[in-house]
Amino acid sequence: MTKKQQGGSPMTKSDAARIQSQSDRTGHNQDFARRAQSTADRRAQAEHPAPQPPKKHAQR
C-alpha cells in the first residue's frame, strides 16, 4: 500500500466519524476505523496547520 491515495475521494473527518460510529455499533472493523480516523486527522492537519507562535529574536 502506498501513502498516496489511488483514486476515490480523500478521507474526511466526517467520513471517519461515520465509519467509527458504524464500527462501534457492530463491533466489526475496529482496526479500519482507527486507521480511517488517523488518516482524516493527518489530512485535516495538513490542510489547516495549527498556527505557530512567533519566533523570539536573540537580544544582544
C-alpha positions as CSV (number, residue, x, y, z in Angstrom):
1,M,0.0,0.0,0.0
2,T,1.3,3.4,-0.9
3,K,1.0,6.6,1.1
4,K,-0.7,8.4,-1.9
5,Q,-4.4,7.6,-2.2
6,Q,-5.2,5.8,-5.5
7,G,-8.4,7.3,-6.9
8,G,-11.6,8.0,-5.0
9,S,-12.3,10.8,-2.6
10,P,-9.9,11.8,0.3
11,M,-10.9,10.6,3.8
12,T,-12.6,13.5,5.6
13,K,-13.3,13.9,9.4
14,S,-17.0,13.3,8.6
15,D,-16.2,10.1,6.7
16,A,-14.0,8.8,9.6
17,A,-16.7,9.7,12.2
18,R,-19.3,7.8,10.2
19,I,-17.0,4.7,9.8
20,Q,-16.1,4.9,13.5
21,S,-19.8,5.1,14.5
22,Q,-20.8,2.1,12.4
23,S,-17.8,0.1,13.7
24,D,-18.7,0.9,17.3
25,R,-22.3,-0.2,16.7
26,T,-21.4,-3.5,15.0
27,G,-18.1,-4.3,16.8
28,H,-16.5,-5.1,13.4
29,N,-13.6,-3.4,11.6
30,Q,-12.2,-1.7,14.7
31,D,-8.7,-1.6,13.1
32,F,-10.0,0.0,9.9
33,A,-12.0,2.6,11.9
34,R,-8.8,3.6,13.8
35,R,-6.9,3.9,10.5
36,A,-9.7,6.0,8.9
37,Q,-9.7,8.4,11.9
38,S,-5.9,8.7,11.8
39,T,-5.9,9.4,8.1
40,A,-8.6,12.0,8.4
41,D,-6.7,13.7,11.3
42,R,-3.5,13.8,9.3
43,R,-5.3,15.3,6.3
44,A,-7.1,17.9,8.4
45,Q,-3.7,18.9,10.0
46,A,-2.1,19.1,6.6
47,E,-4.9,21.3,5.2
48,H,-5.1,23.6,8.2
49,P,-1.9,23.5,10.3
50,A,-2.0,25.0,13.7
51,P,-0.6,28.5,13.9
52,Q,3.0,28.6,15.3
53,P,3.9,31.1,17.9
54,P,6.2,33.9,16.7
55,K,9.9,33.2,17.0
56,K,11.8,35.3,19.5
57,H,14.9,37.0,18.3
58,A,18.0,36.8,20.4
59,Q,18.8,40.0,22.2
60,R,22.3,41.4,22.2
